[in-house]
């Protein structure tokens, strides 16, 4: 098998190298553009003209606002609880159950409740001495088995999901938003991210609650399962099945688009700029290299993905945030002006072509929704693999995603670009395509951010190239898992089906690297937003289930606190 793959590689590489005169990148782009335009026109059908207001965007933002109010602002009230869950403060109750540990007859009586290790030792002793003892219907020797469902920790699940959202939407997407809508787009991006925290909480709680556990302990979760299982419980079996299938199809498309092609597209842009590559086939060659790297990683499944992302994502995010903070502090005198522009331009936009407040709002909401994917349901696939007995615990962890992705990282990127443009380096709005001209040269997406970084950090072209590539690869490997889970739902869980999906996924890495930004991002937006339609059916109908699970988890935390205080 390995020899065949190597032989194929040696045949393909020369083809890419010696076909430069044929303009391979251009041919791929021309072939892909009609597909991109077709899906974009269908998904973003407007409900209002001049400016065009797509229904899907109203659905996304309106739903987020509803969930925020319905759950009494969980993005604020439970923010610190979410931090504590990631820190492992409630790991004991999630592993064994609050009633077993801290109930009236709990086995943690007489133990130092501030030390989880002591509780673990105590449980081990009881298991060895009283293997047949039952408390609240639980046999001691089975406690550990019952809580073993899941494959990754809270932090690993968060890291995997964040790596799927913190991608080039934070670098290229923010630059595109500001290029089109001006500084005011940043304000609406933050608003959308803030509301999206509530949506993430709902969908990820459902993802864990309705997940499937295979015989070997492998977890299968996400909207496909809470749509089919949850709606069946509500007596809407057919609606659940149809919605689940539609979601799975769109999720596969999303994994090929926003989670893949859009990432390789921007990674290729910065690599070509750094190396000065002008070849008409350079994009395809870079895409092939990226496809090989990603292919090696994704073969290992969620455990290998989680192992990689828990190391890469924190480093990647801290590395990038540190650079943004450095630039902001170095230009601290401009910070108040930048923030002032963000607020004033949000309600009185001056960017060419944006038209009105609604115009800049739509730009900000669209880019924020693409970046954090709240409402698309994708992240619940990764979060469903967590080890816990309380589904709402992971829902709370998930609400941190839009905060990290949009409220923190996207805002920092935006401020850097706005500070850079204080001297009028480019004109907000440009020609309406997202391309701006700096010193007479065209820049788009990550190229705009790279130019801003270059103004303040020596060798920033190398620095940002590393960041963009890390963002791209981490996003691609996470989205490969999302798409594969959807593929399994549709075509079964056999190794042949897995291999076919991974082959197609890697093919789209090459397509994304070769095609133009406009074609790739139009297709990517369409696929990500298409997932919102079936997903929202489940979220609205299953909201009472989420509320019940949230109260159950909060009661468990309260039980532990009361036991410690007494």
C-alpha positions as CSV (number, residue, x, y, z in Angstrom):
1,X,0.0,0.0,0.0
2,X,2.8,2.4,1.0
3,X,4.6,1.6,-2.3
4,X,1.5,2.4,-4.3
5,X,1.0,5.7,-2.6
6,X,4.7,6.7,-3.1
7,X,4.4,5.7,-6.8
8,X,1.3,7.9,-7.1
9,X,3.1,10.8,-5.5
10,X,6.0,10.5,-7.9
11,X,3.6,10.6,-10.8
12,X,1.5,13.5,-9.5
13,X,4.3,15.9,-8.5
14,X,6.0,16.0,-11.9
15,X,2.6,16.6,-13.4
16,X,2.1,19.7,-11.2
17,X,5.7,20.9,-11.8
18,X,5.8,20.6,-15.5
19,X,2.3,21.9,-16.2
20,X,3.1,25.4,-15.2
21,X,2.5,26.8,-18.7
22,X,-1.0,25.2,-18.7
23,X,-2.1,27.4,-15.7
24,X,-3.3,24.5,-13.5
25,X,-4.4,26.9,-10.8
26,X,-6.6,28.9,-13.2
27,X,-8.2,25.8,-14.7
28,X,-9.1,24.5,-11.2
29,X,-10.6,27.9,-10.3
30,X,-12.6,28.1,-13.6
31,X,-14.0,24.7,-13.0
32,X,-14.9,25.3,-9.3
33,X,-16.5,28.8,-9.7
34,X,-19.8,27.7,-11.2
35,X,-20.3,25.2,-8.3
36,X,-19.5,27.9,-5.8
37,X,-21.9,30.4,-7.3
38,X,-24.7,27.8,-7.5
39,X,-24.6,26.9,-3.8
40,X,-24.1,30.5,-2.7
41,X,-27.1,31.8,-4.6
42,X,-29.3,29.0,-3.1
43,X,-28.2,29.3,0.6
44,X,-28.1,33.1,0.8
45,X,-31.6,33.8,-0.7
46,X,-32.6,37.3,0.5
47,X,-35.8,38.2,2.4
48,X,-35.2,41.9,1.9
49,X,-33.7,43.8,-1.0
50,X,-31.4,46.8,-1.0
51,X,-29.5,45.8,1.0
52,X,-29.9,42.1,0.5
53,X,-30.6,40.5,3.9
54,X,-30.3,36.7,3.7
55,X,-32.9,34.7,5.7
56,X,-30.2,32.4,7.1
57,X,-28.4,35.3,8.8
58,X,-31.6,36.5,10.4
59,X,-32.3,32.9,11.6
60,X,-28.8,32.6,13.0
61,X,-28.7,35.8,14.9
62,X,-32.3,35.7,16.0
63,X,-31.9,32.2,17.4
64,X,-28.8,33.2,19.3
65,X,-30.7,36.1,20.9
66,X,-33.5,33.8,21.8
67,X,-31.2,31.3,23.5
68,X,-29.4,34.0,25.4
69,X,-32.7,35.3,26.8
70,X,-34.3,31.8,27.4
71,X,-31.3,30.6,29.4
72,X,-31.0,34.0,31.3
73,X,-27.7,35.0,29.7
74,X,-25.6,31.9,30.2
75,X,-22.7,33.6,28.4
76,X,-22.4,35.9,31.5
77,X,-23.9,34.0,34.4
78,X,-22.0,30.7,33.8
79,X,-18.8,32.0,32.3
80,X,-16.7,31.4,35.4
81,X,-18.3,28.0,35.9
82,X,-17.2,27.1,32.4
83,X,-13.6,28.1,33.3
84,X,-13.8,25.9,36.4
85,X,-15.0,22.9,34.4
86,X,-12.1,23.2,32.0
87,X,-9.7,23.5,35.0
88,X,-11.1,20.1,36.3
89,X,-12.7,21.5,39.5
90,X,-15.7,19.3,39.1
91,X,-14.0,16.3,37.5
92,X,-14.9,14.0,40.5
93,X,-18.7,14.5,40.1
94,X,-18.5,14.2,36.4
95,X,-16.6,10.9,36.7
96,X,-18.6,9.3,39.5
97,X,-21.8,11.3,39.9
98,X,-22.6,13.9,42.6
99,X,-25.2,11.7,44.5
100,X,-22.7,8.8,44.7
101,X,-20.0,11.0,46.2
102,X,-21.8,13.8,48.1
103,X,-25.3,12.5,48.6
104,X,-26.8,11.6,52.0
105,X,-25.0,8.2,51.8
106,X,-22.2,9.4,49.6
107,X,-18.9,7.5,49.7
108,X,-16.9,10.6,50.1
109,X,-17.9,11.0,53.7
110,X,-14.9,11.5,56.0
111,X,-12.6,12.3,53.1
112,X,-10.8,15.6,52.4
113,X,-13.2,16.9,49.8
114,X,-10.7,19.4,48.5
115,X,-8.4,16.7,47.3
116,X,-9.7,14.6,44.4
117,X,-6.9,12.1,44.8
118,X,-8.1,11.3,48.3
119,X,-11.6,10.6,47.0
120,X,-10.1,8.4,44.3
121,X,-8.1,6.4,46.8
122,X,-11.2,6.1,49.0
123,X,-13.2,4.7,46.1
124,X,-10.4,2.2,45.3
125,X,-10.4,1.0,48.9
126,X,-14.2,0.6,49.0
127,X,-14.2,-1.2,45.6
128,X,-11.6,-3.7,46.8
129,X,-13.3,-4.4,50.2
130,X,-16.9,-4.2,49.2
131,X,-17.2,-5.2,45.6
132,X,-20.9,-6.0,46.0
133,X,-21.8,-2.8,47.9
134,X,-24.5,-0.7,46.3
135,X,-25.2,3.0,46.9
136,X,-28.1,4.7,45.1
137,X,-28.4,1.5,42.9
138,X,-24.7,1.7,41.8
139,X,-22.3,-1.1,42.4
140,X,-18.9,0.2,43.4
141,X,-16.9,-1.8,41.0
142,X,-19.0,-0.4,38.1
143,X,-18.7,3.2,39.0
144,X,-15.6,3.7,36.9
145,X,-17.0,1.8,33.9
146,X,-20.2,3.9,33.9
147,X,-18.2,7.1,33.7
148,X,-15.8,6.0,31.1
149,X,-18.0,7.0,28.2
150,X,-16.1,9.4,26.0
151,X,-12.6,9.6,24.5
152,X,-11.2,13.0,25.4
153,X,-11.0,15.4,28.4
154,X,-12.8,18.7,28.6
155,X,-9.7,20.6,27.7
156,X,-8.9,18.3,24.7
157,X,-12.5,18.6,23.4
158,X,-12.3,22.4,23.8
159,X,-8.9,22.5,22.1
160,X,-10.2,20.3,19.2
161,X,-13.3,22.4,18.8
162,X,-11.4,25.7,19.1
163,X,-8.9,24.5,16.5
164,X,-11.9,24.0,14.2
165,X,-13.1,27.6,14.8
166,X,-9.9,29.5,15.4
167,X,-8.6,29.4,11.9
168,X,-8.1,31.8,9.0
169,X,-11.5,33.3,9.6
170,X,-9.7,35.1,12.4
171,X,-6.9,36.4,10.2
172,X,-8.3,36.5,6.6
173,X,-12.0,36.7,7.6
174,X,-11.5,39.7,9.9
175,X,-9.4,41.4,7.2
176,X,-12.1,40.8,4.7
177,X,-14.8,42.1,7.0
178,X,-12.9,45.4,7.6
179,X,-11.9,45.7,3.9
180,X,-15.6,45.5,3.0
181,X,-17.4,47.1,6.0
182,X,-14.8,49.2,7.6
183,X,-14.0,49.4,11.4
184,X,-17.7,49.2,12.3
185,X,-17.9,45.6,11.2
186,X,-15.8,44.7,14.2
187,X,-18.5,45.8,16.6
188,X,-21.1,43.6,15.0
189,X,-18.7,40.7,14.9
190,X,-18.3,41.0,18.7
191,X,-22.1,41.2,19.2
192,X,-22.6,38.1,17.1
193,X,-19.8,36.3,18.9
194,X,-21.3,37.2,22.3
195,X,-24.8,35.9,21.3
196,X,-23.2,32.9,19.7
197,X,-21.9,31.7,23.1
198,X,-25.4,30.8,24.0
199,X,-26.0,28.9,20.8
200,X,-22.8,26.9,21.3
201,X,-23.9,26.0,24.8
202,X,-27.2,24.6,23.5
203,X,-25.9,22.6,20.6
204,X,-23.0,21.1,22.5
205,X,-25.1,20.0,25.5
206,X,-27.4,18.2,23.0
207,X,-24.3,16.7,21.3
208,X,-23.2,15.0,24.4
209,X,-26.7,14.0,25.6
210,X,-27.7,12.2,22.5
211,X,-24.3,10.7,21.5
212,X,-23.8,7.1,20.4
213,X,-21.1,5.0,22.1
214,X,-19.7,2.1,20.0
215,X,-18.8,-1.3,21.4
216,X,-15.2,-0.3,21.4
217,X,-15.9,2.9,23.3
218,X,-15.7,5.1,20.1
219,X,-18.0,8.1,20.4
220,X,-20.4,9.2,17.6
221,X,-22.1,12.5,18.2
222,X,-23.3,15.8,16.8
223,X,-26.5,17.2,15.2
224,X,-27.1,14.0,13.2
225,X,-27.7,12.1,16.4
226,X,-29.6,14.7,18.4
227,X,-31.8,15.4,15.5
228,X,-32.7,11.7,14.9
229,X,-32.8,10.6,18.5
230,X,-34.2,13.8,20.1
231,X,-37.0,14.4,17.6
232,X,-37.9,10.7,17.8
233,X,-38.5,11.2,21.5
234,X,-40.8,14.1,20.6
235,X,-42.8,11.9,18.3
236,X,-41.3,13.4,15.1
237,X,-39.2,10.4,13.9
238,X,-39.4,11.2,10.2
239,X,-38.6,14.9,10.6
240,X,-35.6,13.9,12.7
241,X,-34.3,11.4,10.2
242,X,-34.7,13.8,7.2
243,X,-33.1,16.7,9.2
244,X,-30.2,14.5,10.3
245,X,-29.5,13.4,6.7
246,X,-29.7,16.9,5.3
247,X,-27.3,18.1,8.1
248,X,-24.8,15.4,7.4
249,X,-24.7,16.2,3.7
250,X,-24.2,19.9,4.4
251,X,-21.6,19.1,7.1
252,X,-19.6,17.1,4.6
253,X,-19.8,20.1,2.3
254,X,-18.7,22.4,5.2
255,X,-15.7,20.2,5.9
256,X,-14.7,20.4,2.3
257,X,-15.3,24.2,2.2
258,X,-14.9,26.4,5.2
259,X,-13.0,23.7,7.2
260,X,-10.7,22.8,4.4
261,X,-10.5,24.7,1.1
262,X,-10.8,28.1,2.7
263,X,-8.0,27.3,5.1
264,X,-5.6,25.9,2.4
265,X,-6.5,28.9,0.2
266,X,-5.2,31.4,2.7
267,X,-2.2,29.3,3.8
268,X,-1.2,29.2,0.1
269,X,-1.6,33.0,-0.3
270,X,0.9,33.7,2.5
271,X,3.3,31.0,1.5
272,X,3.4,32.2,-2.1
273,X,3.9,35.8,-0.9
274,X,6.7,34.7,1.4
275,X,8.5,32.7,-1.2
276,X,7.7,35.0,-4.1
277,X,6.2,32.1,-6.1
278,X,4.6,33.2,-9.4
279,X,4.1,29.8,-11.0
280,X,0.7,29.2,-12.4
281,X,0.7,25.8,-10.7
282,X,2.3,26.9,-7.4
283,X,-1.0,26.8,-5.5
284,X,-1.7,23.2,-6.5
285,X,1.8,22.1,-5.5
286,X,1.5,23.8,-2.0
287,X,-1.9,22.2,-1.7
288,X,-0.5,18.8,-2.4
289,X,2.1,19.2,0.4
290,X,-0.6,20.4,2.8
291,X,-2.8,17.4,1.8
292,X,0.0,15.0,2.7
293,X,0.7,16.6,6.1
294,X,-3.0,16.7,7.0
295,X,-3.6,13.2,5.7
296,X,-0.9,11.7,7.9
297,X,-2.6,13.3,11.0
298,X,-6.2,12.5,10.3
299,X,-5.7,8.8,9.8
300,X,-5.3,8.5,13.6
301,X,-8.8,9.6,14.4
302,X,-10.1,11.8,17.2
303,X,-7.6,10.7,19.8
304,X,-4.6,11.6,17.6
305,X,-6.4,14.8,16.5
306,X,-7.0,15.8,20.1
307,X,-3.4,15.0,21.0
308,X,-2.1,17.3,18.3
309,X,-4.6,20.1,18.8
310,X,-4.2,20.2,22.6
311,X,-0.5,21.0,22.0
312,X,-0.8,23.1,18.8
313,X,-3.9,25.2,19.6
314,X,-2.8,26.8,22.9
315,X,0.7,27.6,21.5
316,X,-0.8,28.9,18.3
317,X,-3.4,31.1,20.0
318,X,-0.9,32.5,22.6
319,X,1.7,33.1,19.9
320,X,-0.7,35.1,17.8
321,X,-2.3,37.0,20.6
322,X,1.1,38.0,22.0
323,X,2.0,39.5,18.6
324,X,-1.3,41.4,18.5
325,X,-0.9,42.7,22.0
326,X,2.7,43.8,21.2
327,X,1.5,45.8,18.2
328,X,-1.4,47.3,20.2
329,X,0.8,48.3,23.1
330,X,3.5,49.7,20.7
331,X,0.7,51.9,19.3
332,X,-1.1,52.5,22.6
333,X,-1.8,56.1,21.8
334,X,-3.9,55.0,18.8
335,X,-6.0,52.4,20.8
336,X,-8.7,54.8,21.9
337,X,-9.0,56.2,18.4
338,X,-9.3,52.6,17.0
339,X,-12.0,51.7,19.6
340,X,-13.8,55.0,18.9
341,X,-13.9,54.1,15.2
342,X,-15.2,50.7,15.8
343,X,-18.2,52.1,17.7
344,X,-18.9,55.2,15.5
345,X,-18.6,53.3,12.2
346,X,-20.9,50.6,13.5
347,X,-23.8,53.0,13.4
348,X,-22.5,55.6,10.9
349,X,-20.4,53.6,8.3
350,X,-18.4,55.4,5.8
351,X,-16.9,52.4,3.9
352,X,-17.6,52.6,0.2
353,X,-20.4,50.3,-0.9
354,X,-21.5,49.2,2.6
355,X,-24.5,51.5,2.3
356,X,-25.9,51.7,5.8
357,X,-25.9,50.4,9.3
358,X,-27.6,47.2,8.0
359,X,-24.9,46.8,5.4
360,X,-22.0,46.9,7.9
361,X,-24.0,44.8,10.4
362,X,-24.5,42.1,7.8
363,X,-20.7,42.1,7.0
364,X,-19.8,41.8,10.6
365,X,-22.4,39.1,11.4
366,X,-21.5,37.0,8.4
367,X,-17.8,37.0,9.1
368,X,-18.3,36.3,12.8
369,X,-20.7,33.4,12.1
370,X,-18.3,31.9,9.6
371,X,-15.4,32.3,12.2
372,X,-17.1,30.8,15.3
373,X,-19.7,28.6,13.6
374,X,-22.2,29.0,16.4
375,X,-25.5,27.6,15.1
376,X,-23.9,25.4,12.5
377,X,-23.6,22.5,14.9
378,X,-20.2,21.4,13.8
379,X,-18.4,21.9,17.2
380,X,-20.9,19.6,19.0
381,X,-19.3,16.7,17.0
382,X,-16.0,17.3,18.7
383,X,-17.5,18.1,22.1
384,X,-19.6,14.9,22.1
385,X,-16.4,12.9,22.6
386,X,-15.8,14.2,26.1
387,X,-15.6,12.1,29.2
388,X,-18.5,13.2,31.5
389,X,-21.7,12.0,33.1
390,X,-23.3,15.4,32.7
391,X,-24.0,16.7,29.2
392,X,-24.4,20.3,30.3
393,X,-20.9,20.4,31.6
394,X,-19.5,20.3,28.1
395,X,-22.2,22.7,26.9
396,X,-20.8,25.2,29.4
397,X,-17.2,24.5,28.2
398,X,-18.4,25.1,24.6
399,X,-19.6,28.6,25.3
400,X,-16.0,29.7,25.7
401,X,-15.3,29.0,22.0
402,X,-17.0,32.1,20.5
403,X,-15.5,34.2,23.3
404,X,-12.0,33.0,22.5
405,X,-12.5,33.0,18.8
406,X,-14.5,36.1,18.1
407,X,-14.5,38.4,21.2
408,X,-10.8,38.0,21.8
409,X,-8.8,36.9,18.7
410,X,-11.0,38.5,16.0
411,X,-11.1,41.8,17.9
412,X,-7.4,41.9,18.3
413,X,-6.8,41.3,14.6
414,X,-9.3,44.0,13.8
415,X,-7.6,46.6,16.1
416,X,-4.2,45.8,14.6
417,X,-5.5,46.4,11.0
418,X,-7.4,49.6,12.1
419,X,-4.3,51.0,13.8
420,X,-2.3,50.2,10.7
421,X,-4.8,52.0,8.5
422,X,-4.8,55.2,10.7
423,X,-2.6,56.8,8.1
424,X,-4.9,55.9,5.2
425,X,-2.9,52.9,3.9
426,X,-6.0,51.7,2.0
427,X,-9.6,52.7,1.5
428,X,-12.4,50.9,3.4
429,X,-14.8,49.3,1.1
430,X,-12.4,49.2,-1.8
431,X,-14.1,47.9,-5.0
432,X,-16.5,45.7,-3.1
433,X,-14.6,42.5,-3.8
434,X,-12.6,42.5,-0.5
435,X,-9.4,43.5,-2.4
436,X,-7.7,46.6,-1.2
437,X,-4.7,48.4,-2.7
438,X,-1.7,49.3,-0.5
439,X,1.1,51.2,-2.2
440,X,-0.5,50.4,-5.5
441,X,-0.4,46.6,-4.9
442,X,-3.6,44.5,-4.5
443,X,-4.0,42.7,-1.1
444,X,-6.8,40.4,0.2
445,X,-7.6,38.4,3.2
446,X,-4.5,37.2,5.1
447,X,-2.4,39.4,2.9
448,X,-3.9,42.6,4.5
449,X,-3.2,41.3,8.0
450,X,0.3,40.3,6.9
451,X,0.9,43.9,5.6
452,X,-0.3,45.3,8.9
453,X,2.0,43.0,10.9
454,X,4.9,43.9,8.7
455,X,4.6,47.6,9.7
456,X,5.5,46.8,13.3
457,X,7.2,43.4,13.6
458,X,10.5,42.6,11.8
459,X,10.3,39.5,9.7
460,X,6.6,39.4,10.4
461,X,6.0,37.8,7.0
462,X,7.7,34.7,8.3
463,X,5.8,35.0,11.6
464,X,2.4,35.4,10.1
465,X,3.0,32.7,7.5
466,X,3.7,30.2,10.4
467,X,0.6,31.4,12.2
468,X,-1.6,31.1,9.1
469,X,-0.3,27.6,8.3
470,X,-0.8,26.5,11.9
471,X,-4.3,27.9,12.0
472,X,-5.1,26.3,8.6
473,X,-3.7,22.8,9.5
474,X,-5.3,22.7,12.9
475,X,-8.7,23.8,11.5
476,X,-8.5,21.2,8.7
477,X,-7.7,18.3,10.9
478,X,-10.6,19.2,13.3
479,X,-13.0,19.6,10.4
480,X,-11.9,16.3,8.9
481,X,-13.3,14.7,12.0
482,X,-16.6,16.6,11.7
483,X,-17.0,15.6,8.1
484,X,-16.0,12.0,8.7
485,X,-18.6,11.6,11.5
486,X,-21.2,12.9,9.1
487,X,-19.9,10.6,6.4
488,X,-20.1,7.6,8.8
489,X,-23.7,8.5,9.6
490,X,-24.6,8.4,5.9
491,X,-22.5,5.6,4.6
492,X,-21.6,3.4,7.6
493,X,-18.6,3.0,9.8
494,X,-16.4,0.8,7.7
495,X,-12.7,1.4,6.9
496,X,-13.4,1.7,3.2
497,X,-15.9,4.5,3.7
498,X,-13.5,6.3,6.0
499,X,-10.7,6.0,3.4
500,X,-12.9,7.4,0.6
501,X,-13.9,10.4,2.7
502,X,-10.3,11.2,3.7
503,X,-9.2,11.0,0.0
504,X,-11.9,13.4,-1.0
505,X,-11.0,15.7,1.9
506,X,-7.4,15.9,0.9
507,X,-8.4,16.5,-2.7
508,X,-10.3,19.6,-1.6
509,X,-7.1,20.9,0.1
510,X,-5.5,21.0,-3.3
511,X,-8.6,22.6,-4.9
512,X,-8.7,25.3,-2.2
513,X,-5.0,26.1,-2.6
514,X,-5.3,26.5,-6.4
515,X,-8.7,28.4,-6.7
516,X,-9.3,32.1,-6.1
517,X,-10.3,33.5,-2.7
518,X,-13.7,34.7,-4.0
519,X,-14.8,31.3,-5.3
520,X,-13.5,29.4,-2.3
521,X,-15.0,31.7,0.3
522,X,-18.4,31.9,-1.4
523,X,-18.6,28.1,-1.5
524,X,-17.3,27.9,2.1
525,X,-19.8,30.4,3.4
526,X,-22.6,28.6,1.6
527,X,-21.8,25.2,3.1
528,X,-21.3,26.5,6.7
529,X,-24.5,28.5,6.7
530,X,-26.4,25.6,5.0
531,X,-25.8,23.6,8.2
532,X,-27.8,26.2,10.2
533,X,-31.2,25.2,8.6
534,X,-31.5,21.6,9.8
535,X,-29.6,22.3,13.0
536,X,-31.9,25.0,14.2
537,X,-34.9,22.6,13.9
538,X,-33.3,20.4,16.6
539,X,-32.1,23.3,18.8
540,X,-35.5,24.9,19.1
541,X,-37.5,21.7,19.6
542,X,-35.0,20.3,22.1
543,X,-34.4,23.5,24.2
544,X,-36.4,22.1,27.2
545,X,-34.0,19.1,27.3
546,X,-31.0,21.4,27.5
547,X,-32.6,23.3,30.4
548,X,-33.2,20.1,32.3
549,X,-29.6,19.0,31.8
550,X,-28.3,22.4,32.9
551,X,-30.3,22.3,36.1
552,X,-29.1,18.7,36.7
553,X,-25.5,19.7,36.4
554,X,-25.9,22.9,38.5
555,X,-27.6,20.9,41.2
556,X,-24.6,18.5,41.2
557,X,-22.2,21.4,41.7
558,X,-24.4,22.8,44.4
559,X,-24.4,19.4,46.2
560,X,-20.6,19.3,46.2
561,X,-20.3,22.8,47.5
562,X,-22.7,22.2,50.3
563,X,-20.9,19.0,51.3
564,X,-17.6,20.9,51.4
565,X,-19.1,23.8,53.4
566,X,-20.6,21.4,55.9
